[in-house]
Amino acid sequence: MADDLERTLRSKGYTSLPLPRANNGPTTIFGFKKGMPYVVRNAHQCLPDPPNGVTRDQAVDTITLEKSFSFKVSGLTRFLGNVFGGGKADGQFEALGIATASVRMSGLEHQTIQTGVMLEFLVTGAGEKCARDLFESKNLIVIAALKASTFTYDFRNQKGLAVNLNAEDATTMFRASADTKVSLTESGGVVVTWPSYVGWIMWSGKTLREEVRRRGVPAVGVGLGRPADPLDAERPSGTLALTPDEVEEMRRTSL
């Protein structure tokens, strides 16, 4: 993954691309097995909507995140593998003489669940059927996520000159499913429209268990509200969300 994109996401509190595919947003529970992420419970399976609805904010930090990020080929291949769930581009970049690329994400949307509502739901025992998965210390639950709807790619060779893809090459590399829309820019870049999550903010099952135990009997009409805004320049001390470093440590421990 491109260093500057990863650094930007990390600076906003997001863990970048630990999950494959496009559907693992808020209320997804996942873990690591031998260093690889796997979904324990799909979104809303253990925390149904309602009451655990998702708030969507489309005015999210577009200046910082709607810009072009540079990749070397190896980083771009990993990025595509995560976003599109496979390595369809392996070998094709070399054949086309592509050495670097830039990616611009647009149509950004921050999604979050109200953690207070979630805790009130759990302390009543409503989540009992999923308690084992929700409160497992090694499991992680997504409480917020960043989604991008469109990715625009431009490619260059070793000399820094533009490499223009034709429609067939672009479709082969970027068509992830029947829902993926692939088109070309006038300059030969590729525009892919396929809403995908690119960053997550998580609690651990241990944190969730401790918060429910601390809360005890729910206080009617009182909630913790949404998590601390991950787009703040400085995350407040004592936040319950895991840092990207903590998520990486859990991944390494699973090895």
LUMDO-788054 format. One record per residue (C-alpha): residue in one letter; chain; y, z, x. Coordinates in Angstrom, 1 decimal. Last residue first. Layout:
N
{site 'A' 'A' {Y Z X}}
...
end
This chain:
255
{site 'L' 'A' {-15.7 13.8 1.0}}
{site 'S' 'A' {-14.5 15.7 -2.1}}
{site 'T' 'A' {-12.3 17.7 0.2}}
{site 'R' 'A' {-10.5 14.6 1.3}}
{site 'R' 'A' {-9.6 13.7 -2.3}}
{site 'M' 'A' {-8.5 17.3 -3.0}}
{site 'E' 'A' {-6.2 17.1 0.1}}
{site 'E' 'A' {-4.8 13.8 -1.2}}
{site 'V' 'A' {-3.9 15.4 -4.5}}
{site 'E' 'A' {-2.2 18.2 -2.6}}
{site 'D' 'A' {-0.3 15.8 -0.5}}
{site 'P' 'A' {0.9 13.9 -3.6}}
{site 'T' 'A' {2.3 17.2 -4.9}}
{site 'L' 'A' {0.5 18.9 -7.8}}
{site 'A' 'A' {2.7 19.7 -10.8}}
{site 'L' 'A' {3.2 23.4 -11.6}}
{site 'T' 'A' {6.8 23.4 -10.4}}
{site 'G' 'A' {7.6 26.7 -8.5}}
{site 'S' 'A' {10.5 25.3 -6.6}}
{site 'P' 'A' {12.5 22.6 -8.5}}
{site 'R' 'A' {11.9 19.0 -7.6}}
{site 'E' 'A' {14.8 17.6 -5.6}}
{site 'A' 'A' {16.1 14.0 -6.2}}
{site 'D' 'A' {15.2 14.3 -9.9}}
{site 'L' 'A' {12.9 11.5 -11.0}}
{site 'P' 'A' {9.9 13.8 -11.4}}
{site 'D' 'A' {11.7 15.5 -14.3}}
{site 'A' 'A' {10.3 19.0 -14.5}}
{site 'P' 'A' {7.5 18.9 -17.0}}
{site 'R' 'A' {8.3 18.6 -20.7}}
{site 'G' 'A' {9.0 21.7 -22.8}}
{site 'L' 'A' {7.5 25.1 -22.1}}
{site 'G' 'A' {7.2 25.7 -25.8}}
{site 'V' 'A' {8.3 28.3 -28.3}}
{site 'G' 'A' {8.1 27.6 -32.0}}
{site 'V' 'A' {5.3 30.1 -32.5}}
{site 'A' 'A' {4.4 32.0 -29.4}}
{site 'P' 'A' {0.8 31.2 -28.6}}
{site 'V' 'A' {-1.5 34.2 -27.8}}
{site 'G' 'A' {-2.5 34.3 -24.2}}
{site 'R' 'A' {0.2 32.5 -22.2}}
{site 'R' 'A' {-1.0 33.7 -18.8}}
{site 'R' 'A' {-4.6 32.7 -19.7}}
{site 'V' 'A' {-3.4 29.2 -20.8}}
{site 'E' 'A' {-1.3 28.9 -17.7}}
{site 'E' 'A' {-4.2 30.0 -15.4}}
{site 'R' 'A' {-6.6 27.5 -17.0}}
{site 'L' 'A' {-4.1 24.6 -16.6}}
{site 'T' 'A' {-3.4 25.5 -13.0}}
{site 'K' 'A' {-7.1 25.6 -12.2}}
{site 'G' 'A' {-7.7 22.3 -14.1}}
{site 'S' 'A' {-5.2 20.8 -11.7}}
{site 'W' 'A' {-1.9 19.5 -13.0}}
{site 'M' 'A' {-0.8 15.9 -12.5}}
{site 'I' 'A' {2.0 13.4 -12.0}}
{site 'W' 'A' {0.9 9.8 -11.8}}
{site 'G' 'A' {2.1 6.5 -10.3}}
{site 'V' 'A' {1.6 2.7 -10.7}}
{site 'Y' 'A' {0.4 2.5 -14.3}}
{site 'S' 'A' {0.0 -1.1 -15.5}}
{site 'P' 'A' {1.5 -3.4 -18.1}}
{site 'W' 'A' {0.3 -6.9 -17.3}}
{site 'T' 'A' {3.0 -9.6 -16.9}}
{site 'V' 'A' {2.5 -11.3 -13.5}}
{site 'V' 'A' {5.3 -13.4 -12.1}}
{site 'V' 'A' {4.4 -15.4 -9.0}}
{site 'G' 'A' {6.8 -16.9 -6.5}}
{site 'G' 'A' {7.2 -20.6 -6.0}}
{site 'S' 'A' {11.0 -20.7 -5.8}}
{site 'E' 'A' {11.3 -21.8 -9.4}}
{site 'T' 'A' {9.2 -18.9 -10.4}}
{site 'L' 'A' {5.6 -19.3 -11.4}}
{site 'S' 'A' {3.7 -17.8 -14.3}}
{site 'V' 'A' {0.8 -15.4 -15.0}}
{site 'K' 'A' {0.2 -13.6 -18.3}}
{site 'T' 'A' {-2.6 -11.0 -18.3}}
{site 'D' 'A' {-4.1 -10.3 -21.7}}
{site 'A' 'A' {-7.2 -12.3 -21.1}}
{site 'S' 'A' {-7.9 -10.2 -18.1}}
{site 'A' 'A' {-6.9 -9.6 -14.4}}
{site 'R' 'A' {-5.3 -13.0 -13.9}}
{site 'F' 'A' {-3.7 -12.5 -10.5}}
{site 'M' 'A' {-5.6 -14.3 -7.8}}
{site 'T' 'A' {-7.1 -17.1 -9.7}}
{site 'T' 'A' {-4.0 -17.6 -11.9}}
{site 'A' 'A' {-1.8 -17.9 -8.8}}
{site 'D' 'A' {-4.0 -20.2 -7.0}}
{site 'E' 'A' {-4.3 -22.6 -10.0}}
{site 'A' 'A' {-0.6 -22.5 -10.8}}
{site 'N' 'A' {0.5 -23.4 -7.3}}
{site 'L' 'A' {1.6 -20.9 -4.7}}
{site 'N' 'A' {4.7 -21.3 -2.5}}
{site 'V' 'A' {4.7 -19.8 0.9}}
{site 'A' 'A' {8.2 -18.9 2.0}}
{site 'L' 'A' {8.9 -18.9 5.8}}
{site 'G' 'A' {8.8 -15.7 7.7}}
{site 'K' 'A' {7.1 -17.2 10.7}}
{site 'Q' 'A' {3.9 -15.4 10.0}}
{site 'N' 'A' {3.9 -16.8 6.5}}
{site 'R' 'A' {5.9 -15.5 3.4}}
{site 'F' 'A' {5.0 -14.6 -0.2}}
{site 'D' 'A' {7.1 -13.6 -3.2}}
{site 'Y' 'A' {5.6 -11.5 -6.0}}
{site 'T' 'A' {7.1 -10.4 -9.4}}
{site 'F' 'A' {5.3 -7.6 -11.2}}
{site 'T' 'A' {6.0 -7.0 -14.9}}
{site 'S' 'A' {5.2 -4.1 -17.3}}
{site 'A' 'A' {5.5 -1.1 -15.0}}
{site 'K' 'A' {4.2 2.3 -16.0}}
{site 'L' 'A' {5.1 5.7 -14.4}}
{site 'A' 'A' {2.9 8.6 -15.4}}
{site 'A' 'A' {3.2 12.2 -16.7}}
{site 'I' 'A' {0.8 15.1 -17.5}}
{site 'V' 'A' {-2.3 13.5 -16.0}}
{site 'I' 'A' {-5.1 16.1 -15.8}}
{site 'L' 'A' {-6.9 16.8 -12.6}}
{site 'N' 'A' {-10.4 18.1 -12.2}}
{site 'K' 'A' {-11.6 20.3 -9.2}}
{site 'S' 'A' {-10.8 23.6 -11.0}}
{site 'E' 'A' {-12.7 22.6 -14.2}}
{site 'F' 'A' {-10.4 23.8 -17.0}}
{site 'L' 'A' {-10.1 20.6 -19.0}}
{site 'D' 'A' {-13.6 19.4 -18.3}}
{site 'R' 'A' {-15.3 22.6 -19.4}}
{site 'A' 'A' {-12.8 23.2 -22.2}}
{site 'C' 'A' {-13.5 19.8 -23.8}}
{site 'K' 'A' {-15.1 21.0 -27.0}}
{site 'E' 'A' {-12.8 24.1 -27.0}}
{site 'G' 'A' {-9.6 22.1 -27.1}}
{site 'A' 'A' {-8.5 23.7 -30.4}}
{site 'G' 'A' {-9.1 27.2 -29.0}}
{site 'T' 'A' {-5.6 28.4 -30.2}}
{site 'V' 'A' {-4.6 28.7 -26.5}}
{site 'L' 'A' {-5.3 25.0 -26.0}}
{site 'F' 'A' {-2.9 23.6 -28.6}}
{site 'E' 'A' {-0.1 26.0 -27.6}}
{site 'L' 'A' {-0.7 24.8 -24.0}}
{site 'M' 'A' {-0.4 21.1 -24.9}}
{site 'V' 'A' {2.7 21.7 -27.0}}
{site 'G' 'A' {4.3 23.5 -24.1}}
{site 'T' 'A' {3.3 20.7 -21.7}}
{site 'Q' 'A' {5.1 18.1 -23.7}}
{site 'I' 'A' {3.4 14.9 -22.6}}
{site 'T' 'A' {5.1 12.4 -20.3}}
{site 'Q' 'A' {5.6 8.6 -20.0}}
{site 'H' 'A' {8.1 7.0 -17.7}}
{site 'E' 'A' {8.7 3.3 -18.4}}
{site 'L' 'A' {9.6 0.5 -16.0}}
{site 'G' 'A' {10.1 -3.1 -17.3}}
{site 'S' 'A' {10.3 -4.2 -13.7}}
{site 'M' 'A' {8.4 -4.0 -10.5}}
{site 'R' 'A' {9.4 -6.3 -7.6}}
{site 'V' 'A' {6.8 -7.1 -5.0}}
{site 'S' 'A' {7.3 -8.6 -1.6}}
{site 'A' 'A' {4.8 -10.3 0.5}}
{site 'T' 'A' {3.6 -10.7 4.1}}
{site 'A' 'A' {1.2 -12.8 6.2}}
{site 'I' 'A' {0.3 -15.6 3.8}}
{site 'G' 'A' {-1.3 -18.6 5.5}}
{site 'L' 'A' {-3.0 -19.9 2.3}}
{site 'A' 'A' {-6.5 -19.3 3.6}}
{site 'E' 'A' {-5.4 -15.9 4.9}}
{site 'F' 'A' {-4.1 -14.9 1.5}}
{site 'Q' 'A' {-7.2 -16.1 -0.2}}
{site 'G' 'A' {-9.6 -14.1 1.9}}
{site 'D' 'A' {-9.6 -11.1 -0.5}}
{site 'A' 'A' {-7.3 -11.9 -3.5}}
{site 'K' 'A' {-9.8 -11.0 -6.2}}
{site 'G' 'A' {-10.2 -7.5 -4.7}}
{site 'G' 'A' {-10.7 -5.7 -7.9}}
{site 'G' 'A' {-9.2 -3.4 -10.5}}
{site 'F' 'A' {-6.0 -5.3 -11.2}}
{site 'V' 'A' {-3.5 -2.6 -10.1}}
{site 'N' 'A' {-5.7 -0.8 -7.6}}
{site 'G' 'A' {-7.2 -3.9 -6.0}}
{site 'L' 'A' {-3.8 -5.6 -6.1}}
{site 'F' 'A' {-2.2 -2.8 -4.1}}
{site 'R' 'A' {-5.1 -2.7 -1.7}}
{site 'T' 'A' {-4.7 -6.4 -1.0}}
{site 'L' 'A' {-0.9 -6.0 -0.7}}
{site 'G' 'A' {-1.4 -3.4 1.9}}
{site 'S' 'A' {-3.7 -5.5 4.0}}
{site 'V' 'A' {-1.4 -8.5 3.7}}
{site 'K' 'A' {1.7 -6.7 4.9}}
{site 'F' 'A' {3.8 -5.5 2.0}}
{site 'S' 'A' {7.5 -5.3 1.3}}
{site 'F' 'A' {9.0 -3.6 -1.8}}
{site 'S' 'A' {11.5 -5.5 -4.0}}
{site 'K' 'A' {13.7 -3.5 -6.4}}
{site 'E' 'A' {13.4 -1.9 -9.8}}
{site 'L' 'A' {12.4 1.5 -8.5}}
{site 'T' 'A' {15.6 3.0 -7.2}}
{site 'I' 'A' {18.1 1.3 -9.5}}
{site 'T' 'A' {15.8 1.5 -12.5}}
{site 'D' 'A' {15.6 5.3 -12.5}}
{site 'V' 'A' {13.9 5.6 -15.9}}
{site 'A' 'A' {15.8 4.3 -18.9}}
{site 'Q' 'A' {12.6 3.3 -20.6}}
{site 'D' 'A' {11.6 6.9 -21.4}}
{site 'R' 'A' {8.4 7.3 -23.4}}
{site 'T' 'A' {7.3 10.6 -24.8}}
{site 'V' 'A' {3.5 10.9 -25.3}}
{site 'G' 'A' {2.0 12.9 -28.2}}
{site 'N' 'A' {-0.2 15.9 -27.8}}
{site 'P' 'A' {-0.3 16.9 -31.5}}
{site 'P' 'A' {-1.1 14.3 -32.5}}
{site 'D' 'A' {-2.3 12.5 -30.4}}
{site 'P' 'A' {-5.5 14.2 -29.2}}
{site 'L' 'A' {-5.9 16.3 -26.0}}
{site 'C' 'A' {-9.5 16.0 -25.1}}
{site 'Q' 'A' {-10.0 12.2 -25.8}}
{site 'H' 'A' {-6.3 11.6 -25.6}}
{site 'A' 'A' {-6.5 9.5 -22.4}}
{site 'N' 'A' {-10.1 9.0 -21.3}}
{site 'R' 'A' {-12.2 11.9 -20.0}}
{site 'V' 'A' {-13.8 12.4 -16.5}}
{site 'V' 'A' {-12.3 9.2 -15.0}}
{site 'Y' 'A' {-13.4 8.6 -11.4}}
{site 'P' 'A' {-11.5 8.7 -8.2}}
{site 'M' 'A' {-13.4 8.0 -4.9}}
{site 'G' 'A' {-13.4 10.4 -2.0}}
{site 'K' 'A' {-17.1 11.3 -2.4}}
{site 'K' 'A' {-16.5 12.0 -6.0}}
{site 'F' 'A' {-12.9 12.7 -7.0}}
{site 'G' 'A' {-11.7 13.9 -10.4}}
{site 'F' 'A' {-10.1 12.6 -13.6}}
{site 'I' 'A' {-8.7 13.8 -16.9}}
{site 'T' 'A' {-6.4 11.4 -18.8}}
{site 'T' 'A' {-3.8 13.2 -20.9}}
{site 'P' 'A' {-1.0 10.9 -19.8}}
{site 'G' 'A' {-2.0 7.4 -18.6}}
{site 'N' 'A' {-5.2 5.9 -17.4}}
{site 'N' 'A' {-5.2 2.5 -19.2}}
{site 'A' 'A' {-4.4 0.0 -16.5}}
{site 'R' 'A' {-7.3 -0.2 -14.2}}
{site 'P' 'A' {-8.0 1.9 -11.1}}
{site 'L' 'A' {-6.8 5.4 -10.4}}
{site 'P' 'A' {-5.1 7.1 -7.3}}
{site 'L' 'A' {-2.3 4.6 -7.5}}
{site 'S' 'A' {0.7 6.5 -6.1}}
{site 'T' 'A' {1.0 10.2 -6.6}}
{site 'Y' 'A' {4.5 10.6 -8.2}}
{site 'G' 'A' {7.0 13.3 -7.3}}
{site 'K' 'A' {10.0 11.0 -7.1}}
{site 'S' 'A' {10.0 11.1 -3.3}}
{site 'R' 'A' {6.3 10.2 -3.5}}
{site 'L' 'A' {7.1 7.0 -5.4}}
{site 'T' 'A' {9.7 5.9 -2.9}}
{site 'R' 'A' {7.5 6.7 0.0}}
{site 'E' 'A' {4.6 4.7 -1.5}}
{site 'L' 'A' {6.9 1.7 -2.2}}
{site 'D' 'A' {8.3 1.9 1.4}}
{site 'D' 'A' {5.0 2.2 3.0}}
{site 'A' 'A' {3.5 -0.7 1.2}}
{site 'M' 'A' {0.0 0.0 0.0}}
end
